């Protein structure tokens, strides 16, 4: 095995592009995952991630063909490499961190690491986890000492579906280390593919910075959503208001919408706050409440509009447009669409459409966009997939039973669709919107 050989544990939205970039940089890379179907897909040179991920399918094909990336379910293979990168989920259950997956991986890594190796944790962590959990589990299962026998860094990921490779090599990174030698080793491997600046720091600062940066964005989105709700009450257009606000220097009002999904933003405020339970936060929990409420608000907006439009007593058909949480992605984690479906499934006949998601959630998933709209009394647009922005309004009106659009992502111009004969309601849009 070459001296720069590496292993990546967890081949999801973070680990797979990381493994590919490390392989492309010349490091023989072993990817470890527990999902045999994912391993088979990767070893066939194909991407298990569906959706628009520029460059990723081609890179997987290349590094697998060249023998630089091998996927396996055998964790013992990590004993043969110089550096191990841990990229597994750290979910939240009932607003508290669930580190079960991470702990299991750390125990297995600890049983297989050797002297001189580098361990990098890219998983997002509650503050203090490296000291309280990562180091004790690695040391306890290996008999080795962090900072003396093996190096340890925490370099939290900063990626978004749809931009995985670009984010990974083009975004500045925080590199926390247990000691200066660990930071030096971490910088050696990350500088192989990261073209932006690396910011060395301590482990605790790295942990806090990652959760704080996502909590900050969640708060910004919550402000935009609250303004959107206010504009609905006032009869204004939040998107026009946002445009005007952002003409002022140092203002960056975010885009309101049907909710905040994905793996990171819905949980990272709770990860950050979980480490200091005695601290009574106000802003971050309030922001979470607003953002968690938005898909419920969209569902009620749709239901109110439907009841105003169709005859009393009839059971409506509603098409939920978009199951992924993000435009042109197949990622359904914490998707607002799931909340919308759950809220409406007992009140209406539902179908869902998504051009990228393969597995349905509770209700039928239709592949053809006009097939999903056929006979519908309402189309709720929860995700702003590019395919929806080019829909033929005349064809939509022809196939729908009731021409009603409920717009959670500002896909449509309200005036245009009303001129076509549609009833229209949208997040952040009063009657003038």
VEXKETI-427332 format. One record per residue (C-alpha): x, y, z. Coordinates in nm, 3 decimals. Layout:
<atoms>
<atom px="X" py="Y" pz="Z"/>
...
</atoms>
This chain:
<atoms>
<atom px="0.000" py="0.000" pz="0.000"/>
<atom px="0.147" py="0.345" pz="-0.096"/>
<atom px="0.258" py="0.565" pz="0.197"/>
<atom px="-0.013" py="0.823" pz="0.120"/>
<atom px="-0.294" py="0.568" pz="0.114"/>
<atom px="-0.611" py="0.683" pz="0.289"/>
<atom px="-0.947" py="0.547" pz="0.400"/>
<atom px="-1.285" py="0.721" pz="0.414"/>
<atom px="-1.544" py="0.571" pz="0.649"/>
<atom px="-1.897" py="0.653" pz="0.534"/>
<atom px="-1.964" py="0.702" pz="0.161"/>
<atom px="-2.259" py="0.940" pz="0.167"/>
<atom px="-2.294" py="1.298" pz="0.046"/>
<atom px="-1.969" py="1.392" pz="0.227"/>
<atom px="-1.758" py="1.079" pz="0.224"/>
<atom px="-1.802" py="0.978" pz="-0.140"/>
<atom px="-1.687" py="1.308" pz="-0.299"/>
<atom px="-1.409" py="1.329" pz="-0.040"/>
<atom px="-1.290" py="0.980" pz="-0.133"/>
<atom px="-1.300" py="1.068" pz="-0.502"/>
<atom px="-1.097" py="1.385" pz="-0.458"/>
<atom px="-0.840" py="1.212" pz="-0.240"/>
<atom px="-0.811" py="0.940" pz="-0.504"/>
<atom px="-0.780" py="1.196" pz="-0.782"/>
<atom px="-0.500" py="1.365" pz="-0.586"/>
<atom px="-0.297" py="1.044" pz="-0.610"/>
<atom px="-0.377" py="0.884" pz="-0.275"/>
<atom px="-0.486" py="0.524" pz="-0.307"/>
<atom px="-0.825" py="0.543" pz="-0.134"/>
<atom px="-1.032" py="0.279" pz="0.041"/>
<atom px="-1.395" py="0.372" pz="0.095"/>
<atom px="-1.573" py="0.188" pz="0.376"/>
<atom px="-1.951" py="0.163" pz="0.403"/>
<atom px="-2.205" py="-0.082" pz="0.547"/>
<atom px="-2.441" py="-0.063" pz="0.247"/>
<atom px="-2.361" py="-0.345" pz="0.001"/>
<atom px="-2.578" py="-0.195" pz="-0.274"/>
<atom px="-2.386" py="0.132" pz="-0.252"/>
<atom px="-2.054" py="-0.052" pz="-0.264"/>
<atom px="-2.161" py="-0.243" pz="-0.576"/>
<atom px="-2.274" py="0.076" pz="-0.746"/>
<atom px="-1.947" py="0.254" pz="-0.674"/>
<atom px="-1.734" py="-0.041" pz="-0.782"/>
<atom px="-1.925" py="-0.048" pz="-1.110"/>
<atom px="-1.802" py="0.307" pz="-1.165"/>
<atom px="-2.142" py="0.468" pz="-1.110"/>
<atom px="-2.264" py="0.724" pz="-0.858"/>
<atom px="-2.522" py="0.621" pz="-0.598"/>
<atom px="-2.609" py="0.990" pz="-0.561"/>
<atom px="-2.883" py="1.092" pz="-0.805"/>
<atom px="-2.938" py="1.452" pz="-0.910"/>
<atom px="-2.722" py="1.722" pz="-1.062"/>
<atom px="-2.375" py="1.680" pz="-0.912"/>
<atom px="-2.136" py="1.841" pz="-1.159"/>
<atom px="-1.830" py="1.627" pz="-1.220"/>
<atom px="-1.902" py="1.359" pz="-0.962"/>
<atom px="-2.027" py="1.075" pz="-1.188"/>
<atom px="-1.734" py="1.125" pz="-1.422"/>
<atom px="-1.484" py="1.136" pz="-1.136"/>
<atom px="-1.619" py="0.818" pz="-0.976"/>
<atom px="-1.592" py="0.637" pz="-1.308"/>
<atom px="-1.233" py="0.757" pz="-1.356"/>
<atom px="-1.088" py="0.683" pz="-1.011"/>
<atom px="-1.253" py="0.341" pz="-0.994"/>
<atom px="-1.133" py="0.251" pz="-1.343"/>
<atom px="-0.781" py="0.367" pz="-1.256"/>
<atom px="-0.782" py="0.154" pz="-0.940"/>
<atom px="-0.738" py="0.454" pz="-0.712"/>
<atom px="-1.071" py="0.408" pz="-0.530"/>
<atom px="-1.190" py="0.078" pz="-0.387"/>
<atom px="-1.513" py="0.046" pz="-0.187"/>
<atom px="-1.554" py="-0.222" pz="0.077"/>
<atom px="-1.750" py="-0.311" pz="0.392"/>
<atom px="-1.435" py="-0.435" pz="0.568"/>
<atom px="-1.336" py="-0.181" pz="0.834"/>
<atom px="-1.011" py="-0.370" pz="0.898"/>
<atom px="-0.873" py="-0.226" pz="0.573"/>
<atom px="-0.813" py="0.105" pz="0.756"/>
<atom px="-0.514" py="-0.050" pz="0.933"/>
<atom px="-0.321" py="-0.034" pz="0.605"/>
<atom px="-0.348" py="0.342" pz="0.540"/>
<atom px="-0.181" py="0.661" pz="0.657"/>
<atom px="-0.496" py="0.864" pz="0.720"/>
<atom px="-0.855" py="0.781" pz="0.810"/>
<atom px="-1.143" py="1.021" pz="0.742"/>
<atom px="-1.469" py="0.967" pz="0.934"/>
<atom px="-1.780" py="1.095" pz="0.754"/>
<atom px="-2.088" py="0.951" pz="0.925"/>
<atom px="-2.419" py="1.102" pz="1.035"/>
<atom px="-2.468" py="1.267" pz="1.374"/>
<atom px="-2.847" py="1.304" pz="1.380"/>
<atom px="-3.073" py="1.471" pz="1.634"/>
<atom px="-3.361" py="1.291" pz="1.808"/>
<atom px="-3.609" py="1.505" pz="1.999"/>
<atom px="-3.367" py="1.799" pz="1.978"/>
<atom px="-3.083" py="1.601" pz="2.138"/>
<atom px="-2.781" py="1.453" pz="1.959"/>
<atom px="-2.775" py="1.084" pz="1.879"/>
<atom px="-2.411" py="0.984" pz="1.842"/>
<atom px="-2.477" py="0.610" pz="1.818"/>
<atom px="-2.343" py="0.575" pz="1.463"/>
<atom px="-2.035" py="0.786" pz="1.535"/>
<atom px="-1.955" py="0.593" pz="1.854"/>
<atom px="-1.983" py="0.258" pz="1.676"/>
<atom px="-1.747" py="0.379" pz="1.405"/>
<atom px="-1.501" py="0.522" pz="1.658"/>
<atom px="-1.489" py="0.189" pz="1.844"/>
<atom px="-1.419" py="0.002" pz="1.520"/>
<atom px="-1.161" py="0.256" pz="1.409"/>
<atom px="-0.995" py="0.237" pz="1.750"/>
<atom px="-0.966" py="-0.141" pz="1.723"/>
<atom px="-0.786" py="-0.112" pz="1.388"/>
<atom px="-0.570" py="0.201" pz="1.394"/>
<atom px="-0.193" py="0.181" pz="1.411"/>
<atom px="0.079" py="0.409" pz="1.543"/>
<atom px="0.153" py="0.709" pz="1.324"/>
<atom px="-0.188" py="0.726" pz="1.156"/>
<atom px="-0.400" py="1.040" pz="1.121"/>
<atom px="-0.769" py="1.033" pz="1.212"/>
<atom px="-0.984" py="1.315" pz="1.077"/>
<atom px="-1.344" py="1.354" pz="1.189"/>
<atom px="-1.550" py="1.542" pz="0.930"/>
<atom px="-1.884" py="1.464" pz="1.096"/>
<atom px="-2.053" py="1.762" pz="1.261"/>
<atom px="-2.010" py="1.741" pz="1.639"/>
<atom px="-2.164" py="1.894" pz="1.950"/>
<atom px="-1.911" py="2.115" pz="2.124"/>
<atom px="-1.675" py="1.911" pz="2.342"/>
<atom px="-1.736" py="1.578" pz="2.164"/>
<atom px="-1.373" py="1.532" pz="2.063"/>
<atom px="-1.266" py="1.558" pz="2.427"/>
<atom px="-1.557" py="1.365" pz="2.579"/>
<atom px="-1.617" py="1.095" pz="2.318"/>
<atom px="-1.382" py="1.083" pz="2.017"/>
<atom px="-1.051" py="1.071" pz="2.204"/>
<atom px="-1.165" py="0.832" pz="2.483"/>
<atom px="-1.315" py="0.584" pz="2.236"/>
<atom px="-1.014" py="0.590" pz="2.004"/>
<atom px="-0.766" py="0.561" pz="2.290"/>
<atom px="-0.970" py="0.307" pz="2.487"/>
<atom px="-1.007" py="0.070" pz="2.192"/>
<atom px="-0.654" py="0.107" pz="2.059"/>
<atom px="-0.434" py="0.143" pz="2.366"/>
<atom px="-0.274" py="0.437" pz="2.186"/>
<atom px="-0.251" py="0.801" pz="2.292"/>
<atom px="-0.390" py="1.087" pz="2.079"/>
<atom px="-0.120" py="1.340" pz="1.997"/>
<atom px="0.155" py="1.096" pz="2.087"/>
<atom px="0.082" py="0.769" pz="1.902"/>
<atom px="-0.169" py="0.892" pz="1.647"/>
<atom px="-0.277" py="1.231" pz="1.515"/>
<atom px="-0.630" py="1.367" pz="1.541"/>
<atom px="-0.803" py="1.654" pz="1.363"/>
<atom px="-1.159" py="1.776" pz="1.329"/>
<atom px="-1.217" py="1.928" pz="0.985"/>
<atom px="-1.598" py="1.969" pz="0.965"/>
<atom px="-1.748" py="1.937" pz="0.619"/>
<atom px="-1.888" py="2.239" pz="0.437"/>
<atom px="-2.077" py="2.090" pz="0.145"/>
<atom px="-2.422" py="2.120" pz="-0.006"/>
<atom px="-2.592" py="1.871" pz="-0.240"/>
<atom px="-2.566" py="1.995" pz="-0.596"/>
<atom px="-2.224" py="2.149" pz="-0.525"/>
<atom px="-2.042" py="1.865" pz="-0.352"/>
<atom px="-1.714" py="1.864" pz="-0.544"/>
<atom px="-1.701" py="2.242" pz="-0.589"/>
<atom px="-1.762" py="2.303" pz="-0.219"/>
<atom px="-1.509" py="2.043" pz="-0.119"/>
<atom px="-1.217" py="2.185" pz="-0.311"/>
<atom px="-1.321" py="2.551" pz="-0.335"/>
<atom px="-1.447" py="2.644" pz="0.015"/>
<atom px="-1.216" py="2.747" pz="0.301"/>
<atom px="-1.186" py="2.484" pz="0.575"/>
<atom px="-1.149" py="2.492" pz="0.952"/>
<atom px="-0.884" py="2.246" pz="1.073"/>
<atom px="-0.888" py="2.179" pz="1.446"/>
<atom px="-0.617" py="1.959" pz="1.593"/>
<atom px="-0.530" py="1.790" pz="1.920"/>
<atom px="-0.176" py="1.925" pz="1.876"/>
<atom px="0.040" py="2.107" pz="1.622"/>
<atom px="0.172" py="1.786" pz="1.469"/>
<atom px="-0.185" py="1.669" pz="1.402"/>
<atom px="-0.265" py="1.998" pz="1.230"/>
<atom px="0.050" py="1.965" pz="1.020"/>
<atom px="-0.048" py="1.612" pz="0.910"/>
<atom px="-0.407" py="1.715" pz="0.846"/>
<atom px="-0.296" py="2.013" pz="0.636"/>
<atom px="-0.074" py="1.782" pz="0.430"/>
<atom px="-0.365" py="1.562" pz="0.322"/>
<atom px="-0.629" py="1.835" pz="0.286"/>
<atom px="-0.398" py="2.057" pz="0.082"/>
<atom px="-0.382" py="1.779" pz="-0.175"/>
<atom px="-0.729" py="1.876" pz="-0.299"/>
<atom px="-0.851" py="2.186" pz="-0.110"/>
<atom px="-0.758" py="2.491" pz="-0.314"/>
<atom px="-0.892" py="2.741" pz="-0.059"/>
<atom px="-0.737" py="2.846" pz="0.272"/>
<atom px="-0.711" py="2.608" pz="0.569"/>
<atom px="-0.765" py="2.770" pz="0.909"/>
<atom px="-0.578" py="2.588" pz="1.190"/>
<atom px="-0.732" py="2.601" pz="1.537"/>
<atom px="-0.809" py="2.390" pz="1.844"/>
<atom px="-1.064" py="2.108" pz="1.847"/>
<atom px="-1.328" py="2.292" pz="2.053"/>
<atom px="-1.323" py="2.602" pz="1.833"/>
<atom px="-1.361" py="2.384" pz="1.524"/>
<atom px="-1.661" py="2.207" pz="1.679"/>
<atom px="-1.834" py="2.529" pz="1.781"/>
<atom px="-1.765" py="2.709" pz="1.453"/>
<atom px="-1.931" py="2.440" pz="1.242"/>
<atom px="-2.257" py="2.428" pz="1.437"/>
<atom px="-2.258" py="2.806" pz="1.483"/>
<atom px="-2.222" py="2.878" pz="1.111"/>
<atom px="-2.523" py="2.660" pz="1.031"/>
<atom px="-2.725" py="2.799" pz="1.321"/>
<atom px="-2.649" py="3.148" pz="1.190"/>
<atom px="-2.786" py="3.063" pz="0.847"/>
<atom px="-3.092" py="2.903" pz="1.002"/>
<atom px="-3.160" py="3.228" pz="1.191"/>
<atom px="-3.122" py="3.429" pz="0.870"/>
<atom px="-3.371" py="3.207" pz="0.689"/>
<atom px="-3.613" py="3.232" pz="0.982"/>
<atom px="-3.605" py="3.611" pz="0.958"/>
<atom px="-3.686" py="3.592" pz="0.587"/>
<atom px="-3.970" py="3.351" pz="0.659"/>
<atom px="-4.112" py="3.578" pz="0.927"/>
<atom px="-4.107" py="3.870" pz="0.687"/>
<atom px="-4.283" py="3.648" pz="0.433"/>
<atom px="-4.559" py="3.569" pz="0.682"/>
<atom px="-4.593" py="3.939" pz="0.757"/>
<atom px="-4.621" py="4.019" pz="0.387"/>
<atom px="-4.896" py="3.761" pz="0.351"/>
<atom px="-5.087" py="3.934" pz="0.630"/>
<atom px="-5.031" py="4.279" pz="0.477"/>
<atom px="-5.098" py="4.181" pz="0.116"/>
<atom px="-4.738" py="4.246" pz="0.010"/>
<atom px="-4.475" py="4.055" pz="-0.183"/>
<atom px="-4.184" py="3.936" pz="0.031"/>
<atom px="-3.964" py="3.880" pz="-0.273"/>
<atom px="-3.999" py="4.239" pz="-0.386"/>
<atom px="-3.935" py="4.349" pz="-0.028"/>
<atom px="-3.624" py="4.129" pz="-0.018"/>
<atom px="-3.496" py="4.283" pz="-0.340"/>
<atom px="-3.537" py="4.632" pz="-0.199"/>
<atom px="-3.388" py="4.548" pz="0.142"/>
<atom px="-3.076" py="4.407" pz="-0.022"/>
<atom px="-3.009" py="4.732" pz="-0.209"/>
<atom px="-2.892" py="4.867" pz="0.128"/>
<atom px="-2.525" py="4.807" pz="0.211"/>
<atom px="-2.448" py="4.519" pz="0.451"/>
<atom px="-2.795" py="4.367" pz="0.417"/>
<atom px="-2.840" py="4.008" pz="0.306"/>
<atom px="-3.202" py="3.909" pz="0.355"/>
<atom px="-3.234" py="3.542" pz="0.263"/>
<atom px="-3.501" py="3.379" pz="0.047"/>
<atom px="-3.818" py="3.269" pz="0.226"/>
<atom px="-3.979" py="2.940" pz="0.135"/>
<atom px="-4.163" py="2.626" pz="0.230"/>
<atom px="-3.915" py="2.513" pz="0.494"/>
<atom px="-3.558" py="2.423" pz="0.579"/>
<atom px="-3.453" py="2.067" pz="0.498"/>
<atom px="-3.140" py="1.865" pz="0.457"/>
<atom px="-2.916" py="1.697" pz="0.709"/>
<atom px="-2.744" py="2.000" pz="0.864"/>
<atom px="-2.957" py="2.309" pz="0.920"/>
<atom px="-3.251" py="2.140" pz="1.097"/>
<atom px="-3.019" py="1.983" pz="1.356"/>
<atom px="-2.706" py="2.191" pz="1.402"/>
<atom px="-2.862" py="2.455" pz="1.628"/>
<atom px="-2.965" py="2.172" pz="1.861"/>
<atom px="-2.617" py="2.015" pz="1.841"/>
<atom px="-2.466" py="2.349" pz="1.937"/>
<atom px="-2.703" py="2.412" pz="2.227"/>
<atom px="-2.696" py="2.054" pz="2.358"/>
<atom px="-2.348" py="2.097" pz="2.501"/>
<atom px="-2.456" py="2.379" pz="2.734"/>
<atom px="-2.800" py="2.281" pz="2.870"/>
<atom px="-2.777" py="2.544" pz="3.143"/>
<atom px="-2.756" py="2.817" pz="2.877"/>
<atom px="-3.106" py="2.945" pz="2.801"/>
<atom px="-3.089" py="3.038" pz="2.433"/>
<atom px="-3.366" py="3.247" pz="2.281"/>
<atom px="-3.283" py="3.337" pz="1.920"/>
<atom px="-3.183" py="2.997" pz="1.784"/>
<atom px="-3.480" py="2.801" pz="1.926"/>
<atom px="-3.718" py="3.072" pz="1.801"/>
<atom px="-3.564" py="3.049" pz="1.454"/>
<atom px="-3.602" py="2.671" pz="1.457"/>
<atom px="-3.968" py="2.706" pz="1.555"/>
<atom px="-4.036" py="2.938" pz="1.261"/>
<atom px="-3.856" py="2.721" pz="1.008"/>
<atom px="-4.014" py="2.401" pz="1.135"/>
<atom px="-4.355" py="2.565" pz="1.106"/>
<atom px="-4.322" py="2.673" pz="0.741"/>
<atom px="-4.417" py="2.341" pz="0.572"/>
<atom px="-4.718" py="2.317" pz="0.805"/>
<atom px="-4.809" py="2.670" pz="0.696"/>
<atom px="-4.775" py="2.572" pz="0.330"/>
<atom px="-5.000" py="2.271" pz="0.381"/>
<atom px="-5.266" py="2.484" pz="0.549"/>
<atom px="-5.236" py="2.746" pz="0.275"/>
<atom px="-5.303" py="2.470" pz="0.021"/>
<atom px="-5.591" py="2.322" pz="0.216"/>
<atom px="-5.758" py="2.661" pz="0.266"/>
<atom px="-5.722" py="2.735" pz="-0.105"/>
<atom px="-5.862" py="2.395" pz="-0.201"/>
<atom px="-6.168" py="2.432" pz="0.022"/>
<atom px="-6.240" py="2.771" pz="-0.132"/>
<atom px="-6.216" py="2.630" pz="-0.484"/>
<atom px="-6.381" py="2.288" pz="-0.497"/>
<atom px="-6.733" py="2.188" pz="-0.403"/>
<atom px="-6.803" py="2.107" pz="-0.040"/>
<atom px="-6.795" py="1.741" pz="0.051"/>
<atom px="-6.580" py="1.617" pz="-0.239"/>
<atom px="-6.239" py="1.463" pz="-0.167"/>
<atom px="-5.972" py="1.658" pz="-0.354"/>
<atom px="-5.668" py="1.525" pz="-0.534"/>
<atom px="-5.349" py="1.714" pz="-0.457"/>
<atom px="-5.017" py="1.684" pz="-0.641"/>
<atom px="-4.711" py="1.751" pz="-0.426"/>
<atom px="-4.440" py="1.873" pz="-0.661"/>
<atom px="-4.095" py="1.789" pz="-0.530"/>
<atom px="-3.995" py="1.535" pz="-0.266"/>
<atom px="-3.626" py="1.631" pz="-0.230"/>
<atom px="-3.545" py="1.916" pz="0.006"/>
<atom px="-3.317" py="2.089" pz="-0.246"/>
<atom px="-3.338" py="2.192" pz="-0.608"/>
<atom px="-3.216" py="1.930" pz="-0.858"/>
<atom px="-3.116" py="1.685" pz="-0.583"/>
<atom px="-3.241" py="1.344" pz="-0.473"/>
<atom px="-3.179" py="1.421" pz="-0.104"/>
<atom px="-3.502" py="1.383" pz="0.096"/>
<atom px="-3.353" py="1.417" pz="0.444"/>
<atom px="-3.581" py="1.637" pz="0.658"/>
<atom px="-3.759" py="1.750" pz="0.344"/>
<atom px="-4.048" py="1.996" pz="0.393"/>
<atom px="-4.244" py="1.782" pz="0.146"/>
<atom px="-4.262" py="1.503" pz="0.403"/>
<atom px="-4.432" py="1.738" pz="0.649"/>
<atom px="-4.673" py="1.861" pz="0.380"/>
<atom px="-4.764" py="1.503" pz="0.287"/>
<atom px="-4.814" py="1.402" pz="0.649"/>
<atom px="-5.040" py="1.703" pz="0.711"/>
<atom px="-5.262" py="1.640" pz="0.408"/>
<atom px="-5.264" py="1.262" pz="0.358"/>
<atom px="-5.582" py="1.207" pz="0.561"/>
<atom px="-5.770" py="1.494" pz="0.398"/>
<atom px="-5.696" py="1.443" pz="0.029"/>
<atom px="-5.580" py="1.191" pz="-0.230"/>
<atom px="-5.212" py="1.268" pz="-0.278"/>
<atom px="-4.953" py="1.196" pz="-0.544"/>
<atom px="-4.598" py="1.322" pz="-0.547"/>
<atom px="-4.363" py="1.402" pz="-0.833"/>
<atom px="-3.988" py="1.440" pz="-0.828"/>
<atom px="-3.751" py="1.412" pz="-1.126"/>
<atom px="-3.464" py="1.275" pz="-0.914"/>
<atom px="-3.600" py="1.084" pz="-0.614"/>
<atom px="-3.651" py="0.713" pz="-0.681"/>
<atom px="-3.822" py="0.593" pz="-0.363"/>
<atom px="-4.172" py="0.721" pz="-0.274"/>
<atom px="-4.279" py="0.842" pz="0.067"/>
<atom px="-4.618" py="0.701" pz="0.175"/>
<atom px="-4.802" py="0.823" pz="-0.138"/>
<atom px="-4.752" py="0.725" pz="-0.505"/>
<atom px="-4.446" py="0.873" pz="-0.675"/>
<atom px="-4.510" py="0.949" pz="-1.042"/>
<atom px="-4.224" py="1.001" pz="-1.288"/>
<atom px="-4.410" py="1.214" pz="-1.543"/>
<atom px="-4.478" py="1.569" pz="-1.432"/>
<atom px="-4.806" py="1.600" pz="-1.624"/>
<atom px="-4.907" py="1.252" pz="-1.510"/>
<atom px="-4.882" py="1.377" pz="-1.152"/>
<atom px="-5.084" py="1.687" pz="-1.234"/>
<atom px="-5.355" py="1.498" pz="-1.424"/>
<atom px="-5.690" py="1.532" pz="-1.248"/>
<atom px="-5.542" py="1.732" pz="-0.960"/>
<atom px="-5.737" py="2.000" pz="-0.779"/>
<atom px="-5.419" py="2.161" pz="-0.649"/>
<atom px="-5.047" py="2.155" pz="-0.727"/>
<atom px="-4.826" py="2.236" pz="-0.429"/>
<atom px="-4.473" py="2.325" pz="-0.538"/>
<atom px="-4.248" py="2.248" pz="-0.242"/>
<atom px="-3.916" py="2.215" pz="-0.428"/>
<atom px="-3.789" py="2.448" pz="-0.699"/>
<atom px="-3.653" py="2.185" pz="-0.938"/>
<atom px="-3.548" py="2.335" pz="-1.271"/>
<atom px="-3.804" py="2.117" pz="-1.449"/>
<atom px="-4.085" py="2.309" pz="-1.277"/>
<atom px="-3.962" py="2.646" pz="-1.397"/>
<atom px="-4.025" py="2.549" pz="-1.759"/>
<atom px="-4.370" py="2.396" pz="-1.718"/>
<atom px="-4.626" py="2.473" pz="-1.988"/>
<atom px="-4.907" py="2.656" pz="-1.805"/>
<atom px="-5.154" py="2.582" pz="-2.081"/>
<atom px="-5.081" py="2.210" pz="-2.058"/>
<atom px="-5.102" py="2.226" pz="-1.679"/>
<atom px="-5.445" py="2.385" pz="-1.696"/>
<atom px="-5.557" py="2.130" pz="-1.953"/>
<atom px="-5.465" py="1.825" pz="-1.742"/>
<atom px="-5.563" py="1.955" pz="-1.397"/>
<atom px="-5.921" py="1.918" pz="-1.280"/>
<atom px="-5.899" py="2.245" pz="-1.086"/>
<atom px="-5.637" py="2.503" pz="-1.192"/>
<atom px="-5.493" py="2.589" pz="-0.850"/>
<atom px="-5.124" py="2.649" pz="-0.779"/>
<atom px="-4.979" py="2.683" pz="-0.430"/>
<atom px="-4.621" py="2.805" pz="-0.462"/>
<atom px="-4.377" py="2.738" pz="-0.181"/>
<atom px="-4.063" py="2.846" pz="-0.370"/>
<atom px="-4.153" py="3.155" pz="-0.576"/>
<atom px="-4.139" py="2.953" pz="-0.897"/>
<atom px="-4.426" py="3.135" pz="-1.066"/>
<atom px="-4.515" py="3.494" pz="-1.133"/>
<atom px="-4.852" py="3.540" pz="-0.964"/>
<atom px="-4.986" py="3.779" pz="-1.225"/>
<atom px="-4.887" py="3.550" pz="-1.514"/>
<atom px="-5.054" py="3.239" pz="-1.375"/>
<atom px="-5.368" py="3.427" pz="-1.280"/>
<atom px="-5.395" py="3.561" pz="-1.635"/>
<atom px="-5.386" py="3.199" pz="-1.753"/>
<atom px="-5.690" py="3.127" pz="-1.540"/>
<atom px="-5.524" py="2.972" pz="-1.234"/>
<atom px="-5.607" py="3.039" pz="-0.873"/>
<atom px="-5.276" py="3.115" pz="-0.702"/>
<atom px="-5.135" py="3.138" pz="-0.349"/>
<atom px="-4.772" py="3.154" pz="-0.247"/>
<atom px="-4.542" py="3.178" pz="0.049"/>
<atom px="-4.465" py="3.544" pz="0.114"/>
<atom px="-4.723" py="3.670" pz="-0.133"/>
<atom px="-5.036" py="3.857" pz="-0.036"/>
<atom px="-5.299" py="3.920" pz="-0.302"/>
<atom px="-5.067" py="4.175" pz="-0.467"/>
<atom px="-4.791" py="3.916" pz="-0.496"/>
</atoms>
